[in-house]
Each structure stands twice: as structure tokens, then as C-alpha cells.
Amino acid sequence: MDRQNIFQDVVETIRSIDSQVNHEALRLDDTPFRSYGIESLTLIRLAARLEDRYEIRITDADAFAATSFQRLVDLLVGKLAAAQAQAR
Amino acid sequence: MSATNLLNAVTATARHRGQSTGMRVLGEQEIPYERLLGMSAWLGGRIPADGDGPPPAVLIAASEPLPTMVAFFAALGVGARPLILPAPKAMGGLDAFLLTATQAARRFGGRAVLALEQDIAPEGCRLPDVAAVLPLPVGADGYGVAELSEVCTPPGEVAFLQLTSASTGDAKLVAVTHANVLANLTAIGQAVGGGAQARVASWLPLYHDMGLVGAALFSFLHGCPLLLMKPAEFIGRPGHWIRALSDFRATDTAAPTFGYEYAARVTPDRDLEGIDLSGLRHAVVGAEPIRHDALQSFHDRFGPYGFRADSFVPSYGMAESTLGGTMATGSAPRYAAIDLAGIAVGQRVPILDEGEIGAGARPPDQGVAVFSVGSALAGMNVSILSDEGEPLDGDAVLGEIALCGSSVAGYLDPDSGQTVPFPGGRLPTGDLGFVHAGALFVVERKKHVIIRRGQNFLAAQFEERVARILGCSPHQVIVLDTDIYDPDSVVVALIENVVRQVEFDAEQRAALRALELPLDQVLLARRRIIPRTTSGKKKYHLCRQLLAAQSLPVKQVLRV
């Protein structure tokens, strides 16, 4: 999956978790989650959903570092690549 | 129970029960209490002394339940006072965690020991000023096991410390004595019909009184099996809590109102296959205003899986009373519907209707459902006070709830290291309530804390920030939630004495949106309209009532 697809996946997941977030405003850049009104509760649920969806582990340290969509997608790309490399 | 301190009491229980009962973390093996206390004794041997004595405190920073509890009892074993800090995830990030840890450590003048779970703080980050850092392995394999021994700590000594609020800068340290905690756990055990037969499952954080005292220490003391899961696990996958209650055959659990509502709303059907909640006898509800829709929705969602309304145990208490002050057991939650706009301290609350949670139950047609939290636990006493602090008698007369008795603790004076008891041993809770038909009903908060999803936000702190952003004085600002019974209710900042028309600029709007507790609206008033006491304190409950009744002359409403 490329970055844009992963981002769309993340946006769809947030849409299913928190209807109060304005999904059309979300951008794949370094805008902090908080600026979109995305709360920590939503982020914890998002991390759980992404773990299940991609079969990866998102640690607390990962979650703290991923403060924007840019950083979160970077994290997922890295984790997926590592998982693929391990599978080979 | 003959032991006079907490450690000797749990050690006696663990020895008596041997390998037959213990603590497990979800997805892991059970560790018998006896072994876990042996791990604590081993860890205690690694806590550096402070001169000839123990350090004044052991600050515990861990996200995993096992190292948290091992460190807790290790501190008790050397006569130090454990203080469990909220983990970074609970604080919303590493920076906020380090700030809280630094503020806590400062109270002990650099003499405390920091028990730090491995990998919780990245290498090179600025740790609090402490005498030593004690590494906490995450897994049980990282600990040795030492011989258990009795300690001779007298019952009046402080057993452990608790931060009163996780998310405010001015948190106080509650100092709970051994006598306090033994009295409270014994009283709770009596209220729930004995603890020895219980099986406890909890996702509550261990830095919170309900999680530490109500779940963990209760289980250690009464020797009942304990299943712990991490709060983030519950938030991410609430169905795992329900599954754990079923698979573990839990008899006892606890959550704030939010937890019940959240589990009912978010747990997907696919997580409920084969669930059986018929063994659950006590689902304690506490820590937040109890809402009709939350309890009813949990009952409706999980009733078909064996959950019974009379399993709910509405409760009232706080860290300052060790945990429990009152509990309502043995019947479905009972409410009185009252008109919040028509209540005043010292006067009888007009009760419009009464009812209870159960199959097919509907919310009251008029008024707000205020729940019975039962009668005082053994050794405790509830009184209702006037604004002047005088006791108020009579059925349904509104006043500030005060607790006194064997579980009431005090605050720690960091300079002397001693506990400062509440005047006359009476804890003024800051909550308004009344006694009706022998049971306590909690109505409103007199104190100004906004609770959102289990987190407390001190209104005064946000008033200062809003004032700074908008360039006015904090005295002009009051921040409150418009309905404490609705976790999604609008949070407003009302600013008085604003003579000109105001529009936010982009920077101000962004700063308001970035607040930890997002504001929904800013209300502007031309005159001084915030209701206050004679000494000038803002009256939050009255302001909330007046806003609801649209009785305040607001001249402009700005959406954030």
C-alpha cells in the first residue's frame, strides 16, 4: 500500500470511530491531531483498530511520536515494511 | 483481621491462600500473591536508603500492572510511601508525564526514589530530580523472589500516597494510613457480602483510588483472584473487558459511568458471542456523576447476556476517604428525578418522581435523575452541611456532603512529611447532595472540576489559559460544562465585563482549539454577571443553572 492509500484507510477508520471530526479537513501533513479536534481517546481506539487491521504492534512510544497524519503514516509504512521483510 | 498494617495483612492472606490465588494480567499467566509479594521483597532490597531510614517516597512510573504492584509492595516493605504516577499514555504524552513526575518529586526535595518501568522514558529524557532511579522490569522473569517478613509499621503511619487529580497542576497528595485502608477494605468487603469468594476483574488505572484500592488492594487483602487489564486496552477494545468478565467468571468489577456507557456503545456484536455475565454480582459505579442513560444502556445491551440491574452498585467516595464512603448494594439503581433549577442549599429538594434502572425502564419524564449511592459504609458517617458548615437535618434537604470516620485520610504536608487531618476529622467533599429515605443522593459539584471521559480538568486552570489567550483577567472568566450529567455537553467559557464587540483572530482560535479540554463556545457579557459567594468565589453550580435557564444577560456567543 502506498502512503495515500494508508492515509485514506486511517481517515476512514477515524470516520467510523468519531463522527464529530470533520473528515474532509484532514490532510496528510504535519498538522497536529489536536488541531483537528481529534482527542486522545480517539487516537487510542485508532491505534487498536490499525493494529488489528495491519497485524502490527503500535507501542506507547510509537503512539506518542505519531502526533500528526504525516508521522502516523510514516510509522505505518515503516512497520508494514518491517513486517514484510520479516515474512520473507 | 488481626494485622495492623496493610503489608502484614496481605502477607498473612497470601500465606494462608498459598498458590491457590493470585493476580493475572489479561493474556498472561496468574502469579500467586505469595510469589508476587516475594518479588516485592526482592525489589525492596534494591531500594536505596535515605540516610538511616527509608526514602520519603517511592514514585512508581509504570504502564504495566505487574511492575506497578510489585513496586507498590516493595515500598511498603521498606517503610517508604509508594505513590503511583499516571503513566505517559494516561497523561496524553511523555512531556505531560515528566511534568507531573517532576512536580511530584519536587515535593520530596530530591530525596524520593523513582521506580521506573524499563522503556517507559526514552534514554536521554530529563527525569525528575530524585535520589535514585530503580529500574522495574516489565515481565515477572526480571524479578527475584525473597523471603516474606513481617514489618512493624504502626497502623497510624502513612501507607501510601495518592495524587488527587491526574490532570491538574495543583494536585494534592492524599496520605492514606494503614488504619484507613484496612478499615475501608474491610467495610467494602462487608458491604459486598465478603471478599473471599469474589473474583475481581478491572481495567481501572492503578494510580486511581478505584483501581488501586477497590480492585487491586481489595483482592490482595481478601485473597480473591484478580484480573487486571490496562486502561488503554479497555479504551481501544472495550469488548475485551466484557469478554474478560465472562471468561474469568468475574463476580466484581468497577468503572466510572463513562466506562459503562462506552462499553455499551462501542462493543461490537462480534465480540459478544458466547458471553455470559450472569456471574457478575457487583458492577460498582463511581468516580463521576451517575447518568441514567449510561446505566440503562449498559443494562439493555448486556441484559441478554445475563447482566442484571441489581448487580450495579452505585457508590460514592474519593481518594480523601481512601476510596469508599457509601455503597448501594442488593437492588437495582434507584433514582430521584429533581428539577436542578429549583434547588438551593438548606432547602428541601423538590422530588418530581422516583424510579429505578431495569428492563424496559424509561428516563424520567421531567427533571434529572439523581441516583442513590446508598448508606455509609461501616465506620463511616455522612452528613449534609449548610454554606456555613453547619449540619443540616431533614429528608431531602440539600447541602454539601461531608464524610467522617475511619477511612478519612488527610493531605501530606511535604515540609514535615506529616499528615494534616481535615478539621474535626470531617472531609468536606465539595459535592452537593441530600439524604432521602436513608440513602445519600449526589446532585452536583460545588467544586469546579470538569470530568471528561474519566479525566478531571480543573476549571480554574482553563480560566487562566483562556484569559491569557483572550487578553483578559482570569477573574472575568468562568469555564464550565453546561450539564454535568452529559459527557458530551457543551463546555463554555463565560467572560464578563467585556464592553466591546469581539472577534477571535486565527491565532486565538487555534490556541483555544489546542486546549487540553476543548471549548465549544465563548460567551461574552457586558456586565459583571458571574455569580459569586460573599467571599468572591465563583459559584459554578448556580452559573450552570442560570445558563440553562437563559437567565444570564449574554450579549455575544462565539463558537470556537
Interface residues (C-beta under 8 A of the other chain):
Chain A: P32 R34 S35 G37 E39 S40 L41 I44 R45 A47 A48 R49 E51 D60 A61 A63 F64
Chain B: S63 A87 P88 K89 G92 G93 L94 D119 I120 P122 A232 I235 G236 R237 V266 R453 A510 R513 A514 P518
